[in-house]
Every structure is written in structure tokens, then in C-alpha cells.
Amino acid sequence: MEVVVAKRATLESQGESLADVAHDARNMVTALGLYCDLIEEPGVLSEKFRHYGSELRLVATASRRMVEKLAQVKTIEAAPGSSNRGADPAAAPSPLAAESHSNLSRRPGQEQAIGHPGESNSPGPVPARSPRWDLMPAPLIQSLAAELTANCNLLSALAGPSIAVTLHVEDGDRPVPLTGEDLTRVLVNLVKNASEAMPGGGRVDIGLREMAIPADSSPWLAITVEDNGPGIPADALEAVFASGYTTRSRVVPLSPGWPASHRGLGLSISRSIVETAGGRIYAARRSSAGARLQVELPVRLP
């Protein structure tokens, strides 16, 4: 996706259309979907590793939708207000949320250590996949707790082996006006920022609870992402959400021969997603050390 975004910025000078790039990107994502089909076939992966198929499909499906959004940018810009982000898709649980819903049988308030790659949090059978994974609708979340749990292994892999990631769910088995795809994008941005602030290792704690509100008010849920890194300067708690704001080098090595770009867009994108869903997000300093990001979402009422 980094390549696609960077390519779009230089299309005119290279005489190449956005449709050309989107076409090639679709082909790559379609290939990823085919690999999902392959590794989910019986006998390909042992029971311990079968969760990789669902997690990879989550990434493939979200990537396909993002490619389609990039391809429609000019149309959307030409007709302000035509974005379909606020559309009300069919309210059905996503594949990963359905798979992880059984995890909610644990007692409220019980902390869950998120396993690193190879350690499945969902030992049960992988649910049947859609025959048209790339055309699946983006349903609104039916259970925020289930959807958050579904992202556990993905977030742990993203943080890396030197970062301990834990999930603490007190409540939250309720629907919210956000799609699973957008929740994943927000969580990835928050956990990625936290882990990159701790190159020597550390801890990221993710929590979910129902907020205390007056009895006559609609219920809200809060997701917190806390780390024990250097924290955010007091005078930058709002500035971190500005597009382009970053305190890190613009390009850092991610692995040999693969640089990672820092454009300072993650938190800005996250705020846009959350506010479009009617929620809010803000940053704070922890009383001890580290940063605290809180995402607050209204419960979607029938």
C-alpha cells in the first residue's frame, strides 16, 4: 500500500494513470487472496497455525477495499459529500469477529496475553470463508469486544517480539457504528506508533470498557492503548493528530532492503475514521511513564 500511495503522488510526471496502478495493485491483492484460499485448505496448516489464514484474509480484504478507494479518489473529489463511508452496510459480523466471539466466554475483567505468531488465541475451527472474499461487504461491528479480540494476533505480530502486548476486556460485547476494517486500521496505527516509540522493547496494554455515563444517556465504549515508552510531550497532545506531524525520521530501516516511511499520517487518519463514526479520540500522558491513546465510540442502538 505504501508503494501504491507513493505512486499516485507521481503519476502525472510519469504519464501513468491511477487506473493503471490500481489495476496492478488489484492483481497483487487478488494473488494474496488466492494464497489465503491455499493455506485454509484442510491439512495445509496444523491446528495451531490455522488462525493465520483468517488473519491474512483480513489484511487482504482490507487492502482490496483501500485500493478501490484510491481508484475512486478523483470521483470523490469531484463530487464532495459523495463518500460512502457513512453508508449503513449490512449489519453482520465479520469472519474474524465471528471466529473470536467464543473467546468472550471468559470472565469480564480477565486479562488476556496476546500470543506472538504461532500462538493462536482461537484454537477452534476456522469458519467457512466467503467464495468471493474480495467482494465481501464491510459490515458494521456487532460486538466491539469480539472484533478487538479478533485483531489480537495481528497486533502482536505488528508490534514485534520485543513488545509485550496484552488485552484486557471488561465489557464491550455491544455494536458500534464502525466497520471491522476501519477498527483494524485504527488499532494498527495506534499499536504501530506505540511499538516504534520503544525500539528497545516495552509493553503495550490494550483495554476495552464501558464508560460511566448518566443513566439517561446513551452508552459509550472506550478502547485504550497504553505503552511504557517515552510518552508524548504535554504541548503536543493535540498536535500529534495533525496531518504530517512526526517526531521520527521520515525513513527508517524496517528490515534489510525494506525502508519504512514515516509521513505522520497515522493518528490523523485514525481521528478521521473515529470522528466519522461519531466517536472521539485523544492522547494523554500516563501518570508513570508512556503514552495513552483513548478511542471512545457510541453504542449503536437498534
DAKA-V487776 format. One record per pair of residues at least 4 apart in sequence whose C-alpha atoms are under 6 Angstrom apart, sorted by the first residue. I is the first residue (numbers start at 1). J is the second residue. Records with the same first field share a line. If there is no record, write none. Layout:
BEGIN
I->J ; J
END
This chain:
BEGIN
3->7
11->16
19->23
22->71
26->30
36->53 ; 57
39->44
40->53
45->49 ; 50
49->118
52->56
57->61
59->63
61->134
62->181
76->82
89->139
90->139
91->139 ; 140
92->139
93->97 ; 98 ; 142
96->150
97->101 ; 146 ; 147 ; 150
100->146 ; 150
101->146
108->170
109->169 ; 170
111->167 ; 168
112->166 ; 167 ; 168
113->166
114->152 ; 165 ; 166
115->119
116->156 ; 157
117->157
139->179
140->177 ; 178 ; 179
141->175 ; 176 ; 178 ; 179 ; 180
142->175
143->173 ; 174 ; 175
144->148 ; 172 ; 173 ; 174
145->172 ; 173
156->165
159->163 ; 195
162->201
163->201 ; 202 ; 203
164->203
165->203 ; 204 ; 205
166->205
167->206 ; 207
168->207
169->207 ; 208
170->209
171->209 ; 210
172->209
175->299 ; 300
176->299 ; 300
177->277 ; 300
178->277
184->188
186->270
187->191
188->192
189->266
198->229
203->227 ; 228
204->226 ; 227
205->225 ; 226
206->224 ; 225
207->223 ; 224
208->222 ; 223
209->221 ; 222
210->221
211->220 ; 221
219->299
220->297 ; 298 ; 299
221->296 ; 297
222->295 ; 296
223->294 ; 295
224->293 ; 294
225->292 ; 293
226->291 ; 292
227->290 ; 291
228->289 ; 290
229->290
230->290
231->290 ; 291
232->291
236->240
237->283
240->245
241->267 ; 268
242->268
243->265 ; 268
244->263 ; 264 ; 265
245->264
246->264
250->261 ; 262
251->260 ; 261 ; 262
252->259 ; 260
253->259 ; 260
254->258 ; 259 ; 260
271->275
274->279 ; 280
275->279 ; 280
279->296 ; 297
280->295 ; 296
281->294 ; 295
282->293 ; 294
283->292 ; 293
284->292
285->291 ; 292
286->290 ; 291
END
